[in-house]
C-alpha cells in the first residue's frame, strides 16, 4: 500500500462550502428566476404572517387590559349587596370591610337610572350616589377631570357628568342639568316622576365611551333623598389591590361584613364580555397562524423545484465526495434562511407597528377621511397595543419551527437523489 495515499478528510457539519452553495441557490439568476420568485413570496408570507400575528395579539391584549382598567377603575372588584334586610348599617359594614388587608376602598353607593336633559337634548343616564372622599379615591375619575373640580362635592347639590354626555347635551361645568327619575313622590294619584335640576360641578373623561356618555355622580345623601332611600344604600363597591386574588378576598369580605350579604365579583359581572374577547383572540390566532403555514408550504414547493432544477449539480457534488448529510444540510440552510430572515423581519416590523399603532391609525383616518376605530363602537377613545413577551416569543418560535419542518422533506429528497440517475437523465 502506497504510504503517500491518505484517508479522505471529512468536512464537519455546516462547513463553509455548504453555506456558500446555499447562498448561491438563494440568489436569483436569469435561468432560475421563477424559483427565486417563489423564495421571495415565501419570505414575504412568513414576514407578514409573523408581523400580523404580533400586532393582532398585542391589540387584543391592549383591548383586554384597557377595558379591564376602565371597567374595574369605575366598578368595584367585588360588589356587596344586602340579604334579608336593607343596608341601613352601611357605614359600619364599609368600615369593617375597609380594614381587611388588601382592600383599597369600600365605597357605599346608591344606583339608579334616569333621564338627563338640557334645553338642547336628552339622554338616558346612570346615576350613582357616592361620598366625596370615595369619589376622590377613584383615580379613573379624580385624575381625569376636564372641566370644573370635585372640591366641596358633598356640600352642595352638584353632580359630575361624563364628557360625552356633556357634549351630547351641549352642557359645560357650571351649567344646569335636569334629572328625571321614574319613581318620585308618592301622591294620592300615584307615584309621580321626580324632576330636579342640578348644577354641573365637574366634567370627567375616562376614555371609555360607554361610561363617559351615561354616568352621573351625585353626593350620596342627595342620591338617597332623590331615589327615596330610607338611609340605606344599594350596595358597597369594594376595590382590591389585586383583582386576580378575588377568591381570597371574597372569604375575607364575607367574614368582615358581619351580616348576611350577597357577593358578585368582577369576573361574574363581566364574564360574557371577557369570554367573548378570549374566544375572539384564540380564533384570530388560529386564523393568522394559517398565513404562516401557507408561507411555510411555499418554502416546500420552492425547495422541491430547486432540487429538481439542481439535480445535475447534486449528482456532481456526490461524485466529488459530498456526503448525503452535506447535500441535506445545503438545502436545509437554503430553506431555513428564508424562514429565519422572514420571521425576524416580521418580528421587527410587528414591534414597530405596535409601538406606533395610534399614530398609524390617525394617519390612515386622515388618508381615507374616515373614522377608523370609532369610540362609539369600540368603547375606547384610542387604539391600544400591549405586547406580551411570552406570546411574542411563542409566535417567533412557532414560525421558526414551521419553517424548519418545511425544509425537511425537500432536503431529504435532495440527499436521496441517485447521482447515476441524475446524470443519465440530464
C-alpha positions in Angstrom: 0.0 0.0 0.0 1.3 3.4 -1.0 2.3 5.4 2.1 1.6 8.7 0.2 -2.1 7.9 0.0 -4.1 9.5 2.8 -7.5 8.9 4.2 -10.1 11.4 2.8 -10.7 14.3 5.2 -14.3 14.5 6.4 -15.7 18.0 6.5 -17.5 19.0 9.7 -21.3 19.6 9.5 -22.3 23.0 8.3 -18.9 23.5 6.6 -18.2 26.8 4.8 -18.8 25.2 1.4 -22.3 24.2 2.5 -23.1 27.8 3.4 -21.6 29.1 0.1 -23.7 26.8 -2.0 -26.9 27.7 0.0 -26.2 31.3 -0.6 -25.7 30.8 -4.3 -29.0 28.9 -4.5 -30.8 31.7 -2.8 -29.5 34.3 -5.3 -31.6 34.8 -8.4 -30.2 34.0 -11.8 -31.8 34.6 -15.2 -32.4 30.9 -15.8 -33.7 30.2 -12.3 -35.8 33.4 -11.9 -39.0 31.6 -11.1 -37.6 29.7 -8.2 -36.2 32.9 -6.7 -39.7 34.5 -7.0 -41.2 31.6 -5.0 -38.5 32.1 -2.3 -39.3 35.8 -2.3 -43.1 35.2 -1.8 -42.3 32.6 0.9 -40.2 35.3 2.7 -43.0 37.9 2.4 -45.6 35.4 3.5 -43.7 34.5 6.7 -42.8 38.1 7.4 -46.4 39.4 7.0 -47.8 36.4 8.9 -45.5 36.9 11.9 -45.9 40.7 11.9 -49.7 40.4 11.7 -49.8 37.8 14.5 -47.7 40.0 16.8 -49.8 43.2 16.0 -53.2 41.4 16.4 -52.3 39.7 19.6 -50.9 43.0 21.0 -54.0 44.8 20.1 -56.2 42.1 21.6 -54.1 42.2 24.8 -54.4 46.0 24.8 -58.1 45.8 24.4 -58.4 43.5 27.4 -56.1 45.5 29.6 -57.6 48.9 28.8 -61.2 47.6 29.2 -60.3 45.8 32.4 -58.6 49.0 33.7 -61.6 51.2 32.7 -64.3 48.8 33.9 -62.6 48.0 37.2 -61.5 51.6 37.6 -65.1 52.6 37.9 -66.9 49.5 39.1 -65.6 47.6 42.1 -63.8 44.3 42.0 -66.4 43.0 44.4 -70.0 44.1 44.8 -71.5 43.6 48.3 -75.3 43.5 48.2 -77.7 43.2 51.1 -79.6 40.0 52.0 -82.7 39.7 54.3 -82.6 43.4 55.3 -81.6 46.7 53.7 -78.1 48.1 54.1 -79.0 50.6 56.7 -75.8 49.7 58.6 -73.7 50.5 55.6 -71.3 52.8 57.5 -70.2 50.1 59.9 -70.1 47.4 57.2 -68.0 49.6 54.9 -65.6 50.5 57.8 -65.1 46.8 58.7 -64.5 45.8 55.0 -62.0 48.6 54.5 -59.9 47.2 57.4 -59.4 43.9 55.5 -55.8 43.6 54.3 -55.6 44.1 50.5 -58.8 46.2 50.4 -58.1 49.6 48.9 -61.5 51.1 49.1 -65.1 50.2 50.2 -67.5 52.7 48.8 -71.2 52.7 49.6 -73.3 53.7 46.6 -76.8 54.4 45.6 -77.5 53.4 42.0 -80.5 54.4 39.8 -81.5 55.1 36.3 -82.9 58.3 35.0 -83.1 60.8 32.1 -80.7 63.7 31.8 -82.0 66.7 29.8 -81.0 70.2 28.8 -82.7 72.8 26.7 -80.9 71.2 23.7 -81.2 67.5 24.1 -82.0 64.5 26.4 -80.3 61.2 27.1 -80.7 58.2 29.4 -78.2 58.3 32.3 -77.0 56.0 35.1 -77.0 58.0 38.4 -74.6 56.9 41.1 -74.7 58.4 44.6 -71.2 58.3 46.3 -69.3 60.1 49.1 -66.9 62.8 48.1 -63.9 61.0 49.7 -64.7 57.8 47.9 -65.0 59.6 44.5 -61.7 61.3 45.0 -60.1 57.9 45.6 -61.4 56.7 42.3 -58.4 57.7 40.3 -60.1 57.0 36.9 -62.4 59.9 37.8 -60.4 62.2 40.0 -57.4 62.3 37.7 -59.5 62.8 34.5 -61.5 65.9 35.4 -61.6 68.1 32.2 -63.8 70.9 33.5 -64.6 72.2 37.0 -63.5 70.3 40.1 -64.6 67.9 42.8 -64.0 70.3 45.7 -67.0 70.5 48.0 -68.8 67.7 46.2 -70.6 66.6 49.3 -71.5 70.1 50.5 -73.8 71.3 47.6 -76.2 69.7 45.2 -73.8 69.5 42.3 -73.2 66.5 40.1 -70.2 65.2 38.0 -71.0 64.0 34.4 -69.1 62.4 31.6 -67.5 64.4 28.7 -69.6 62.6 26.0 -72.8 63.2 27.9 -71.9 66.9 28.3 -71.2 67.1 24.6 -74.5 65.3 23.8 -76.5 67.7 25.9 -74.4 70.8 24.9 -73.5 71.5 28.6 -70.4 72.6 30.4 -69.2 72.9 34.0 -71.4 75.5 35.8 -74.5 74.8 33.7 -77.6 73.1 35.0 -78.7 69.6 34.0 -82.3 68.4 34.7 -82.5 64.8 36.0 -85.8 62.9 35.8 -86.3 59.7 37.9 -89.4 57.5 37.1 -90.2 56.9 40.8 -90.5 60.2 42.7 -93.0 61.5 45.2 -96.0 59.3 46.3 -99.3 61.2 45.9 -103.0 60.2 46.2 -102.9 60.0 42.4 -99.9 57.5 42.4 -96.2 57.8 42.1 -95.1 60.8 40.0 -91.7 61.2 38.3 -89.1 63.2 40.2 -87.7 66.1 38.1 -84.9 68.2 39.6 -82.2 70.5 38.2 -78.6 70.1 39.4 -75.5 72.2 38.8 -72.7 70.5 37.0 -69.6 70.9 39.2 -67.2 68.7 37.2 -66.9 67.0 33.8 -64.7 63.9 33.6 -63.4 61.8 30.7 -62.1 58.3 31.5 -61.7 57.3 27.8 -64.4 54.6 27.7 -67.3 56.0 25.6 -70.0 53.9 27.3 -69.1 55.4 30.7 -68.4 58.9 29.5 -71.8 59.1 27.9 -74.0 57.7 30.7 -72.6 58.1 34.2 -73.7 60.9 36.5 -72.1 61.1 40.0 -74.2 62.6 42.8 -73.5 63.2 46.5 -74.6 60.1 48.5 -77.0 61.9 50.8 -78.6 63.7 47.9 -79.0 60.4 46.0 -80.7 58.7 49.0 -83.3 61.5 49.0 -83.6 61.6 45.2 -84.3 57.8 45.0 -86.5 57.7 48.2 -83.8 55.7 50.1 -84.5 55.5 53.8 -80.9 56.0 54.9 -79.8 52.8 53.2 -77.6 52.1 50.1 -77.9 49.9 47.0 -74.6 48.2 47.6 -70.9 48.6 48.6 -68.3 48.7 45.8 -65.1 47.1 47.1 -61.8 47.8 45.3 -58.8 45.5 46.0 -55.1 45.8 45.3 -55.0 42.6 43.2 -58.2 41.7 41.2 -56.7 38.3 40.3 -56.8 37.2 44.0 -60.6 37.9 44.2 -61.4 34.4 45.6 -59.3 35.1 48.7 -60.9 38.5 49.2 -64.4 37.0 48.9 -64.0 34.9 52.0 -62.4 37.8 54.0 -65.0 40.3 53.0 -67.9 37.9 53.8 -66.4 37.5 57.3 -65.8 41.2 57.8 -69.3 42.2 56.7 -70.8 40.7 59.9 -74.2 40.4 58.3 -75.9 38.4 55.5 -74.6 39.7 52.2 -74.5 38.6 48.6 -71.2 39.0 46.7 -70.7 39.4 43.0 -67.1 39.7 41.7 -65.8 41.4 38.6 -65.4 38.1 36.7 -69.1 37.3 37.2 -70.2 40.8 36.3 -68.3 40.9 33.0 -68.0 37.2 32.2 -69.8 37.4 28.9 -67.7 40.3 27.7 -64.3 38.9 28.6 -65.2 35.4 27.5 -66.2 36.8 24.1 -62.8 38.7 23.9 -60.9 35.5 24.8 -62.7 33.4 22.1 -62.1 36.1 19.5 -58.4 36.2 20.5 -58.0 32.5 20.2 -59.8 32.3 16.8 -57.7 35.2 15.4 -54.5 33.4 16.5 -55.6 30.2 14.7 -56.6 32.1 11.5 -53.4 34.1 11.3 -51.3 31.0 12.0 -52.7 29.7 8.7 -50.8 32.6 6.9 -47.5 31.4 8.4 -48.4 27.8 7.5 -49.2 28.8 3.8 -45.9 30.6 3.7 -44.1 27.5 5.0 -45.7 25.4 2.3 -44.4 27.9 -0.2 -40.9 27.1 1.1 -41.7 23.3 0.5 -42.8 23.9 -3.1 -39.9 26.3 -3.8 -37.3 23.8 -2.5 -38.8 20.9 -4.4 -38.5 22.8 -7.6 -34.9 23.9 -6.6 -34.0 20.2 -6.0 -35.4 19.2 -9.4 -33.6 22.1 -11.1 -30.3 21.3 -9.3 -30.3 17.5 -9.9 -27.2 17.6 -12.0 -25.4 19.8 -9.5 -26.3 17.4 -6.7 -25.0 14.4 -8.7 -21.7 16.2 -9.4 -21.3 17.1 -5.8 -22.0 13.5 -4.7 -19.4 12.1 -7.2 -16.9 14.6 -5.9 -17.3 13.2 -2.4 -20.0 15.2 -0.8 -22.0 13.1 1.6 -25.8 12.7 1.8 -25.7 14.7 5.0 -23.9 17.6 3.3 -26.5 17.7 0.5 -29.3 17.7 3.0 -27.7 20.4 5.1 -27.2 22.7 2.0 -31.0 22.6 1.3 -31.8 22.8 5.0 -29.8 26.1 5.2 -31.4 27.4 2.0 -35.0 26.8 3.2 -34.3 27.7 6.9 -32.6 31.0 5.8 -35.9 32.1 4.2 -37.8 31.2 7.4 -35.4 32.7 9.9 -34.9 36.0 8.0 -38.7 36.3 7.3 -39.5 35.6 10.9 -37.0 38.1 12.3 -38.1 40.8 9.8 -41.7 40.1 10.7 -40.8 40.4 14.4 -39.2 43.8 13.9 -42.0 45.1 11.6 -44.6 43.9 14.1 -42.9 45.6 17.1 -42.5 48.8 15.1 -46.2 48.8 14.2 -47.2 48.1 17.9 -45.1 50.9 19.2 -46.7 53.4 16.7 -50.2 51.9 16.4 -52.1 55.0 17.4 -50.1 57.3 15.0 -50.7 54.8 12.2 -54.5 54.8 13.0 -54.6 58.6 12.9 -52.6 58.7 9.6 -54.9 56.1 8.0 -58.0 58.0 9.2 -56.6 61.2 7.7 -55.7 59.4 4.5 -59.1 57.8 4.0 -61.0 60.6 5.5 -63.0 58.2 7.7 -63.2 57.5 11.4 -61.3 54.2 11.9 -61.8 52.5 15.2 -64.8 54.6 16.2 -65.1 55.1 20.0 -68.9 54.6 19.8 -68.3 51.1 18.5 -65.2 50.0 20.4 -65.7 51.7 23.8 -62.2 53.1 23.8 -61.1 56.5 22.6 -57.7 55.3 21.2 -56.3 52.1 19.8 -54.4 50.2 22.5 -51.5 47.7 22.0 -49.9 45.7 24.8 -47.0 43.5 23.7 -46.8 40.3 25.8 -43.2 38.9 25.8 -44.3 35.3 26.2 -46.8 35.4 23.4 -44.5 37.2 21.0 -41.8 34.6 21.8 -44.3 31.8 21.1 -45.2 33.3 17.7 -41.5 33.6 16.7 -40.7 30.0 17.9 -43.8 28.7 16.0 -42.8 30.4 12.8 -39.2 29.2 13.0 -40.4 25.6 13.8 -42.8 25.6 10.8 -40.1 27.0 8.6 -37.6 24.3 9.7 -40.1 21.5 9.3 -41.0 22.7 5.8 -37.4 22.2 4.7 -37.0 18.6 5.9 -38.8 16.8 3.1 -37.2 18.6 0.2 -33.8 18.3 1.8 -34.3 14.6 2.4 -35.3 14.2 -1.3 -32.2 16.0 -2.4 -29.9 13.8 -0.2 -31.6 10.6 -1.5 -31.1 11.6 -5.2 -29.1 8.9 -7.0 -26.2 10.6 -8.8 -26.2 8.0 -11.6 -29.8 8.5 -12.5 -29.5 12.3 -12.2 -26.5 12.4 -14.7 -28.1 9.8 -17.0 -31.4 11.8 -17.5 -30.0 15.3 -17.6 
